[in-house]
Amino acid sequence: TILAGHNTHEPLPPASITKVMTALLAMENLELTDLITVTAEMFATIPNDYTRLGLMEGEIITVEQALHASLMISANDAAMALGLTVGGTLENFVEMMNARARELGCTNTQFTNPYGYADEAHLTTACDMALITAEALKHPIFTEIATKKNHLLEPTNLFAESRGLPNGNRFVASPEYAYDAYVGGKTGYTDLSR
């Protein structure tokens, strides 16, 4: 139920909120225990000032670890790893994103990447993102991850230390904005998305 809205059908660049669709496709097409072997393609094109988990070529992570990193700290390399694992290629995954958006009734959405790179052609609306998020919320793991305050990522074959993931979402992390009824979502910001 939509309680309130403002310019809900205005196409805008969604920034990291894009990761909700990436997570949805990962949850629909992969098992949480599936292994992802990181390739350079999963991080090489991400701008240096974008948030990363710090994945290394040859590192092996689980889908569940990639979901935690994508949704909690907005790790762009983890989201790209999920996208390329689901789609095989960037182009194929973007096609899958847009097809799934249409299936969900999104009429003003055009994705061009899995993590929210600031691209003028990468657009969605608040209404369309609500439809995508509602579908993601049907997966209990989405709510579980999105509402965690902190998570400790287990070491991997190339990263001997555990990695702490604080949730960057103020609805979870900040006492000022947190509330018990929150069931999950995602934040995102770029200059382009305002």
ChimeraX attribute file (.defattr): number of C-alpha atoms within 10 A of each C-alpha:
attribute: neighborCount
match mode: 1-to-1
recipient: residues
	/A:1	4
	/A:2	6
	/A:3	4
	/A:4	6
	/A:5	9
	/A:6	8
	/A:7	9
	/A:8	15
	/A:9	15
	/A:10	14
	/A:11	20
	/A:12	19
	/A:13	28
	/A:14	28
	/A:15	23
	/A:16	24
	/A:17	22
	/A:18	27
	/A:19	30
	/A:20	27
	/A:21	24
	/A:22	29
	/A:23	25
	/A:24	21
	/A:25	20
	/A:26	22
	/A:27	20
	/A:28	12
	/A:29	12
	/A:30	15
	/A:31	12
	/A:32	15
	/A:33	11
	/A:34	11
	/A:35	16
	/A:36	19
	/A:37	14
	/A:38	22
	/A:39	16
	/A:40	13
	/A:41	15
	/A:42	23
	/A:43	22
	/A:44	11
	/A:45	10
	/A:46	16
	/A:47	11
	/A:48	9
	/A:49	6
	/A:50	13
	/A:51	15
	/A:52	19
	/A:53	18
	/A:54	12
	/A:55	22
	/A:56	16
	/A:57	15
	/A:58	13
	/A:59	14
	/A:60	18
	/A:61	23
	/A:62	17
	/A:63	23
	/A:64	21
	/A:65	18
	/A:66	27
	/A:67	28
	/A:68	29
	/A:69	26
	/A:70	30
	/A:71	31
	/A:72	24
	/A:73	21
	/A:74	28
	/A:75	24
	/A:76	29
	/A:77	29
	/A:78	31
	/A:79	32
	/A:80	27
	/A:81	28
	/A:82	31
	/A:83	29
	/A:84	21
	/A:85	22
	/A:86	20
	/A:87	18
	/A:88	12
	/A:89	13
	/A:90	19
	/A:91	14
	/A:92	13
	/A:93	24
	/A:94	20
	/A:95	17
	/A:96	19
	/A:97	25
	/A:98	17
	/A:99	14
	/A:100	16
	/A:101	22
	/A:102	15
	/A:103	10
	/A:104	14
	/A:105	13
	/A:106	20
	/A:107	15
	/A:108	18
	/A:109	25
	/A:110	21
	/A:111	25
	/A:112	22
	/A:113	22
	/A:114	27
	/A:115	30
	/A:116	27
	/A:117	21
	/A:118	19
	/A:119	15
	/A:120	11
	/A:121	13
	/A:122	20
	/A:123	21
	/A:124	25
	/A:125	21
	/A:126	19
	/A:127	22
	/A:128	22
	/A:129	22
	/A:130	16
	/A:131	15
	/A:132	20
	/A:133	20
	/A:134	15
	/A:135	14
	/A:136	23
	/A:137	18
	/A:138	11
	/A:139	13
	/A:140	10
	/A:141	16
	/A:142	22
	/A:143	16
	/A:144	13
	/A:145	21
	/A:146	24
	/A:147	23
	/A:148	18
	/A:149	17
	/A:150	17
	/A:151	17
	/A:152	12
	/A:153	17
	/A:154	13
	/A:155	13
	/A:156	14
	/A:157	9
	/A:158	13
	/A:159	14
	/A:160	9
	/A:161	10
	/A:162	12
	/A:163	15
	/A:164	13
	/A:165	20
	/A:166	17
	/A:167	24
	/A:168	19
	/A:169	23
	/A:170	15
	/A:171	22
	/A:172	23
	/A:173	16
	/A:174	13
	/A:175	9
	/A:176	9
	/A:177	10
	/A:178	14
	/A:179	12
	/A:180	8
	/A:181	6
	/A:182	12
	/A:183	15
	/A:184	20
	/A:185	22
	/A:186	22
	/A:187	19
	/A:188	18
	/A:189	14
	/A:190	14
	/A:191	8
	/A:192	13
	/A:193	18
	/A:194	10
